[in-house]
């Protein structure tokens, strides 16, 4: 079980920020990486008239990267809401 939140002190807030940064960290990194790779591919393939299928694949990769990144932020938000409600410090606004 996680320790109770202490959002009243600067040390407690810093510890919670560190905890929250770790939630869905790898999906965020992967999603961001997919977006960067897809953006570079799209910029390189746009001027090539022969790159039809590859360009569509790059756009698909871009969409997948955004989906993973958005999913990871939703998971982090869900974690935050549950964690703040669990501790009685409902700073989640809900």
C-alpha positions as CSV (number, residue, x, y, z in Angstrom):
1,X,0.0,0.0,0.0
2,X,1.3,3.5,-0.8
3,X,2.1,5.8,2.0
4,X,-0.4,8.6,2.8
5,X,0.0,11.7,0.8
6,X,1.4,14.8,2.4
7,X,0.6,17.6,0.1
8,X,0.8,20.3,2.8
9,X,4.6,20.4,2.9
10,X,7.1,21.2,0.0
11,X,8.8,17.9,0.7
12,X,5.6,15.9,0.5
13,X,4.6,17.6,-2.8
14,X,8.0,17.0,-4.3
15,X,7.8,13.3,-3.3
16,X,4.3,13.0,-4.8
17,X,5.5,14.7,-8.1
18,X,8.3,12.2,-8.3
19,X,5.9,9.3,-7.7
20,X,3.5,10.7,-10.3
21,X,6.3,11.0,-12.9
22,X,6.9,7.3,-12.6
23,X,3.3,6.4,-13.5
24,X,3.1,5.1,-17.1
25,X,6.6,6.4,-17.8
26,X,7.6,3.9,-20.4
27,X,4.4,4.3,-22.5
28,X,4.9,8.1,-22.4
29,X,8.5,7.7,-23.6
30,X,7.5,5.1,-26.3
31,X,4.6,7.3,-27.5
32,X,6.8,10.3,-27.8
33,X,9.5,8.4,-29.6
34,X,6.9,7.0,-32.1
35,X,5.7,10.6,-32.8
36,X,9.2,11.8,-33.4
37,X,10.1,8.9,-35.7
38,X,6.9,9.3,-37.6
39,X,7.3,13.1,-37.9
40,X,10.8,12.7,-39.4
41,X,9.6,10.0,-41.7
42,X,6.7,12.1,-42.9
43,X,9.0,15.1,-43.5
44,X,11.3,12.9,-45.5
45,X,8.6,11.1,-47.5
46,X,6.3,14.0,-48.4
47,X,8.4,15.2,-51.3
48,X,8.8,11.7,-52.8
49,X,5.9,10.9,-55.3
50,X,6.8,7.1,-55.1
51,X,6.4,6.9,-51.3
52,X,2.6,6.4,-51.2
53,X,2.4,3.3,-49.0
54,X,5.4,4.4,-46.8
55,X,3.8,7.8,-46.2
56,X,0.5,6.1,-45.2
57,X,2.5,3.9,-42.8
58,X,4.3,7.0,-41.3
59,X,0.9,8.6,-40.8
60,X,-0.3,5.4,-39.1
61,X,2.8,5.4,-36.9
62,X,2.1,9.0,-36.0
63,X,-1.5,8.1,-35.0
64,X,-0.3,5.2,-33.0
65,X,2.2,7.3,-31.2
66,X,-0.4,9.9,-30.2
67,X,-2.8,7.1,-29.1
68,X,-0.1,5.6,-26.8
69,X,0.9,9.1,-25.4
70,X,-2.7,10.1,-24.7
71,X,-3.4,6.7,-23.1
72,X,-0.5,7.1,-20.8
73,X,-1.7,10.6,-19.7
74,X,-5.1,9.2,-19.0
75,X,-3.6,6.4,-16.9
76,X,-1.6,9.0,-15.0
77,X,-4.7,11.1,-14.4
78,X,-6.7,8.1,-13.2
79,X,-3.8,7.2,-10.8
80,X,-3.7,10.7,-9.5
81,X,-7.5,10.8,-8.9
82,X,-7.5,7.5,-7.1
83,X,-4.4,8.4,-5.0
84,X,-5.7,11.7,-3.9
85,X,-9.1,10.2,-3.0
86,X,-7.5,7.4,-1.1
87,X,-5.6,9.9,1.1
88,X,-8.6,12.2,1.7
89,X,-6.8,15.1,0.0
90,X,-9.1,15.5,-2.9
91,X,-7.1,17.9,-5.0
92,X,-8.2,16.1,-8.1
93,X,-11.2,18.3,-8.4
94,X,-13.8,15.6,-8.8
